[in-house]
Amino acid sequence: MNHQTHTDGEEESLAIGRTTEQQSTRRDTSDEAYCAAELSDLRMAMLMRISERPSTCDEIMESGWSHQSASATINWLMRKGLIVDSGEKRLTSAGRRAIVWRRATNPVPIESTRPTRAQLQARIDRCLAAITTASRSEIKAILEGK
């Protein structure tokens, strides 16, 4: 993947056009995996499997999925509102409790709650500018993204 870089070596943008400032922690490898998944039937296969048999990520991996594929696909389906936490927990092969995912009856996508790097930098800049003139409550509001 071709990247544009600053003289200090920091990435300016990724090949698919999203600037680093618009990201939280995404990397080019995440984008490659996302694009590959968009072109494949992975998500539909996972959704059908969970529709037929609510499962944990660990149970899905037992059927041959890699951890990366299972986890990323579950995360995508969950964020799109297509699957939800059933409220049930099952033990993983490591003996830990895990969410049992089930198909959502009324899919509602969840909004992204993670601020981008640019949003975080803007909060920091506002705090630094306000330190000498703002009250504690104003600084707290800035830090909370208000």
Backbone as numpy.savetxt, mean C-alpha at the origin, in Angstrom:
# Nx Ny Nz CAx CAy CAz Cx Cy Cz
14.83 -0.46 -16.17 14.00 0.71 -16.17 14.88 1.96 -16.17
14.56 2.92 -16.99 15.35 4.14 -17.04 14.83 5.14 -16.04
15.73 5.74 -15.31 15.38 6.73 -14.31 16.13 8.02 -14.60
15.52 9.12 -14.29 16.22 10.39 -14.34 16.78 10.62 -12.94
18.02 11.08 -12.86 18.60 11.30 -11.54 19.16 12.71 -11.43
19.14 13.18 -10.19 19.77 14.46 -9.89 21.27 14.22 -9.80
22.02 15.27 -9.71 23.47 15.11 -9.59 23.86 14.44 -8.28
23.00 14.52 -7.25 23.32 13.86 -5.98 22.91 12.39 -6.00
22.37 11.89 -7.14 22.04 10.49 -7.28 20.62 10.14 -6.89
19.83 11.10 -6.40 18.46 10.81 -6.00 17.57 10.71 -7.24
16.64 9.74 -7.23 15.73 9.58 -8.35 14.80 10.78 -8.47
14.61 11.24 -9.68 13.67 12.32 -9.91 12.30 11.77 -10.29
12.26 10.77 -11.15 10.98 10.18 -11.52 11.19 8.74 -11.96
10.10 7.99 -11.90 10.13 6.61 -12.35 9.65 6.55 -13.79
9.95 5.47 -14.44 9.65 5.35 -15.86 8.17 5.46 -16.17
7.30 5.10 -15.24 5.87 5.17 -15.54 5.30 6.55 -15.27
6.14 7.52 -14.92 5.72 8.91 -14.89 5.38 9.49 -13.53
5.40 8.71 -12.49 5.09 9.24 -11.17 6.37 9.75 -10.54
6.39 11.00 -10.12 7.61 11.55 -9.53 7.80 10.99 -8.13
9.03 10.96 -7.68 9.36 10.47 -6.36 8.63 11.28 -5.29
8.45 12.59 -5.52 7.78 13.44 -4.55 6.32 13.04 -4.36
5.71 12.40 -5.32 4.32 11.99 -5.23 4.16 10.63 -4.57
5.23 10.02 -4.16 5.20 8.67 -3.61 5.34 8.69 -2.10
5.03 7.57 -1.48 5.35 7.40 -0.08 6.60 6.54 -0.02
6.46 5.24 -0.18 7.65 4.38 -0.13 7.77 3.49 -1.36
7.05 3.77 -2.42 7.09 2.92 -3.61 8.47 2.97 -4.26
8.86 1.89 -4.83 10.13 1.78 -5.54 9.84 1.27 -6.95
10.85 1.34 -7.82 10.65 0.88 -9.19 10.31 -0.60 -9.25
10.83 -1.40 -8.32 10.49 -2.82 -8.32 9.02 -3.02 -7.99
8.46 -2.18 -7.12 7.03 -2.26 -6.81 6.22 -1.93 -8.05
6.66 -0.92 -8.79 5.94 -0.54 -10.00 5.99 -1.64 -11.05
7.13 -2.30 -11.18 7.24 -3.40 -12.14 6.30 -4.53 -11.75
6.26 -4.86 -10.47 5.38 -5.93 -9.99 3.92 -5.55 -10.21
3.58 -4.29 -9.95 2.22 -3.81 -10.12 1.81 -3.92 -11.59
2.67 -3.48 -12.49 2.35 -3.54 -13.92 2.19 -4.98 -14.38
3.05 -5.86 -13.90 2.96 -7.27 -14.29 1.65 -7.87 -13.79
1.26 -7.53 -12.58 0.02 -8.05 -12.02 -1.18 -7.52 -12.77
-1.14 -6.27 -13.22 -2.24 -5.69 -13.98 -2.47 -6.48 -15.28
-1.42 -6.98 -15.86 -1.51 -7.68 -17.13 -1.82 -9.17 -16.98
-1.80 -9.66 -15.76 -2.01 -11.09 -15.55 -3.39 -11.36 -14.96
-3.67 -12.61 -14.73 -4.95 -13.01 -14.13 -4.80 -13.28 -12.64
-3.66 -12.86 -12.04 -3.42 -13.13 -10.62 -4.53 -12.61 -9.73
-4.91 -11.38 -9.93 -5.91 -10.77 -9.04 -7.26 -11.47 -9.16
-7.66 -11.78 -10.38 -8.94 -12.47 -10.56 -8.88 -13.86 -9.94
-7.77 -14.55 -10.12 -7.62 -15.89 -9.55 -7.69 -15.83 -8.03
-7.05 -14.84 -7.43 -7.07 -14.70 -5.97 -8.49 -14.38 -5.50
-9.15 -13.47 -6.18 -10.50 -13.08 -5.80 -11.44 -14.29 -5.87
-11.32 -15.08 -6.92 -12.18 -16.27 -7.06 -11.88 -17.28 -5.95
-10.59 -17.44 -5.63 -10.22 -18.39 -4.56 -10.80 -17.96 -3.23
-10.67 -16.68 -2.90 -11.18 -16.17 -1.64 -12.71 -16.19 -1.63
-13.33 -16.00 -2.78 -14.80 -16.08 -2.88 -15.28 -17.49 -2.54
-14.56 -18.47 -3.04 -14.93 -19.87 -2.82 -14.57 -20.35 -1.42
-13.44 -19.86 -0.91 -12.95 -20.32 0.39 -12.19 -19.20 1.08
-12.85 -18.47 2.01 -12.13 -17.42 2.74 -10.83 -17.99 3.31
-9.73 -17.22 3.16 -8.41 -17.75 3.47 -7.49 -16.69 4.08
-6.46 -17.18 4.74 -5.37 -16.32 5.19 -4.33 -16.27 4.08
-3.43 -15.33 4.16 -2.33 -15.25 3.20 -1.51 -16.55 3.25
-1.29 -17.05 4.44 -0.52 -18.28 4.63 -1.19 -19.46 3.92
-2.50 -19.55 4.03 -3.23 -20.65 3.36 -3.13 -20.52 1.85
-3.17 -19.30 1.36 -3.04 -19.09 -0.08 -1.65 -19.50 -0.55
-0.64 -19.18 0.27 0.74 -19.57 -0.08 0.88 -21.09 -0.11
0.14 -21.80 0.73 0.19 -23.27 0.73 -0.28 -23.86 -0.60
-1.06 -23.08 -1.36 -1.55 -23.59 -2.65 -0.61 -23.23 -3.80
0.60 -22.72 -3.46 1.61 -22.49 -4.48 1.95 -21.04 -4.78
1.25 -20.10 -4.20 1.56 -18.69 -4.41 2.82 -18.31 -3.63
3.65 -17.46 -4.20 4.80 -16.95 -3.46 4.27 -15.94 -2.43
5.04 -15.69 -1.40 4.61 -14.71 -0.39 4.41 -13.34 -1.03
5.34 -12.93 -1.90 5.24 -11.61 -2.53 3.96 -11.48 -3.33
3.63 -12.48 -4.12 2.43 -12.42 -4.95 1.16 -12.46 -4.10
1.13 -13.36 -3.13 -0.07 -13.48 -2.28 -0.30 -12.21 -1.48
0.73 -11.73 -0.82 0.60 -10.54 0.02 0.22 -9.31 -0.80
0.91 -9.09 -1.91 0.63 -7.91 -2.74 -0.77 -7.97 -3.34
-1.20 -9.15 -3.75 -2.51 -9.29 -4.37 -3.61 -9.10 -3.33
-3.43 -9.66 -2.15 -4.39 -9.46 -1.07 -4.48 -7.97 -0.74
-3.35 -7.31 -0.63 -3.33 -5.88 -0.31 -4.08 -5.08 -1.37
-3.85 -5.38 -2.65 -4.52 -4.66 -3.73 -6.03 -4.89 -3.68
-6.44 -6.14 -3.52 -7.87 -6.47 -3.46 -8.54 -5.80 -2.26
-7.83 -5.76 -1.14 -8.36 -5.13 0.07 -8.52 -3.62 -0.15
-7.52 -2.97 -0.73 -7.59 -1.53 -0.97 -8.68 -1.16 -1.98
-8.96 -2.05 -2.90 -10.04 -1.83 -3.86 -11.41 -2.14 -3.25
-11.41 -2.69 -2.04 -12.66 -2.99 -1.35 -13.29 -4.30 -1.78
-12.55 -5.12 -2.53 -13.11 -6.36 -3.06 -13.08 -7.49 -2.04
-12.14 -7.43 -1.08 -12.09 -8.39 0.01 -12.01 -7.62 1.32
-12.48 -8.26 2.39 -12.47 -7.62 3.71 -12.05 -8.64 4.77
-11.65 -8.13 5.90 -11.34 -8.93 7.07 -12.65 -9.59 7.52
-12.67 -10.90 7.62 -13.89 -11.62 8.00 -14.16 -11.51 9.49
-13.17 -11.06 10.25 -13.28 -11.03 11.70 -12.74 -12.31 12.33
-12.53 -13.30 11.51 -11.99 -14.58 11.97 -10.47 -14.55 11.86
-9.79 -15.27 12.74 -8.33 -15.41 12.70 -8.01 -16.90 12.70
-6.96 -17.26 11.97 -6.47 -18.63 11.96 -4.97 -18.61 12.17
-4.44 -19.70 12.69 -3.01 -19.78 12.92 -2.26 -20.04 11.62
-1.13 -19.36 11.47 -0.26 -19.59 10.32 0.64 -20.79 10.60
1.44 -21.15 9.63 2.39 -22.25 9.82 3.42 -21.91 10.89
3.61 -20.60 11.16 4.53 -20.17 12.21 3.84 -20.05 13.56
2.55 -20.39 13.61 1.81 -20.34 14.87 1.28 -18.97 15.25
1.25 -18.05 14.31 0.73 -16.70 14.58 -0.69 -16.57 14.04
-1.46 -15.70 14.69 -2.83 -15.45 14.24 -2.82 -14.57 12.99
-3.64 -14.92 12.02 -3.69 -14.17 10.77 -5.15 -13.91 10.37
-5.34 -12.82 9.66 -6.66 -12.44 9.16 -7.13 -13.46 8.14
-8.41 -13.82 8.24 -9.06 -14.63 7.21 -9.81 -13.64 6.33
-9.43 -13.59 5.07 -10.03 -12.66 4.12 -11.23 -13.31 3.46
-12.29 -12.53 3.25 -13.47 -12.99 2.53 -13.87 -11.95 1.50
-14.63 -12.36 0.51 -15.08 -11.42 -0.53 -16.07 -10.43 0.09
-15.94 -9.17 -0.28 -16.84 -8.13 0.21 -18.19 -8.25 -0.48
-19.26 -8.06 0.29 -20.58 -8.09 -0.32 -20.90 -6.78 -1.02
-20.42 -5.67 -0.49 -20.61 -4.34 -1.09 -19.25 -3.67 -1.21
-18.51 -3.93 -2.31 -17.16 -3.38 -2.44 -17.11 -1.85 -2.35
-16.26 -1.37 -1.44 -16.01 0.06 -1.29 -14.50 0.24 -1.16
-13.87 0.88 -2.15 -12.42 1.10 -2.06 -12.07 1.98 -0.86
-10.95 1.69 -0.24 -10.51 2.55 0.86 -9.61 3.63 0.29
-9.64 4.78 0.93 -8.80 5.89 0.49 -7.39 5.70 1.03
-6.44 6.19 0.29 -5.06 6.15 0.75 -4.91 7.13 1.92
-4.34 6.65 3.00 -4.18 7.50 4.18 -2.72 7.89 4.41
-1.84 7.36 3.60 -0.42 7.65 3.79 -0.04 8.91 3.03
0.55 9.88 3.73 0.97 11.10 3.02 2.15 10.81 2.10
2.22 11.57 1.02 3.35 11.44 0.10 4.56 12.15 0.69
5.70 11.97 0.07 6.92 12.67 0.51 6.73 14.18 0.42
6.09 14.62 -0.66 5.87 16.06 -0.84 4.97 16.61 0.26
3.93 15.86 0.63 3.04 16.31 1.71 3.78 16.36 3.04
4.61 15.36 3.32 5.40 15.36 4.55 6.37 16.53 4.58
7.03 16.78 3.45 7.97 17.90 3.38 7.25 19.22 3.59
6.06 19.37 3.03 5.28 20.59 3.21 4.91 20.79 4.68
4.57 19.72 5.38 4.27 19.82 6.82 5.49 20.27 7.59
6.63 19.67 7.27 7.88 20.04 7.95 8.20 21.50 7.70
8.09 21.93 6.45 8.38 23.32 6.10 7.46 24.28 6.85
6.17 23.94 6.91 5.22 24.80 7.63 5.55 24.86 9.11
5.96 23.74 9.68 6.33 23.71 11.11 7.55 24.58 11.36
8.56 24.43 10.52 9.78 25.23 10.70 9.48 26.72 10.58
8.63 27.08 9.62 8.28 28.49 9.45 7.45 29.00 10.62
6.66 28.11 11.22 5.75 28.53 12.29 6.38 28.52 13.68
7.52 27.90 13.83 8.12 27.74 15.16 8.28 29.06 15.89
8.69 30.07 15.21 8.93 31.34 15.90 7.67 32.17 16.09
6.61 31.88 15.33 5.42 32.72 15.41 4.16 31.98 15.84
4.11 30.68 15.71 2.87 29.94 15.96 2.77 29.44 17.39
1.55 29.19 17.80 1.30 28.60 19.12 1.49 27.10 19.03
1.56 26.45 20.17 1.70 24.99 20.20 0.55 24.31 19.47
-0.66 24.80 19.64 -1.82 24.18 19.00 -1.75 24.33 17.49
-1.23 25.44 17.00 -1.09 25.62 15.55 -0.05 24.66 14.99
1.06 24.48 15.71 2.10 23.55 15.27 1.56 22.12 15.29
0.81 21.77 16.34 0.23 20.43 16.43 -0.72 20.19 15.24
-1.53 21.18 14.90 -2.45 21.05 13.77 -1.70 20.82 12.47
-0.58 21.53 12.28 0.23 21.35 11.08 0.78 19.94 11.02
1.30 19.45 12.14 1.87 18.11 12.17 0.82 17.04 11.89
-0.42 17.29 12.28 -1.49 16.34 12.05 -2.07 16.46 10.65
-1.55 17.37 9.85 -1.98 17.51 8.47 -3.23 18.33 8.30
-3.52 19.17 9.25 -4.75 20.00 9.17 -4.45 21.37 8.61
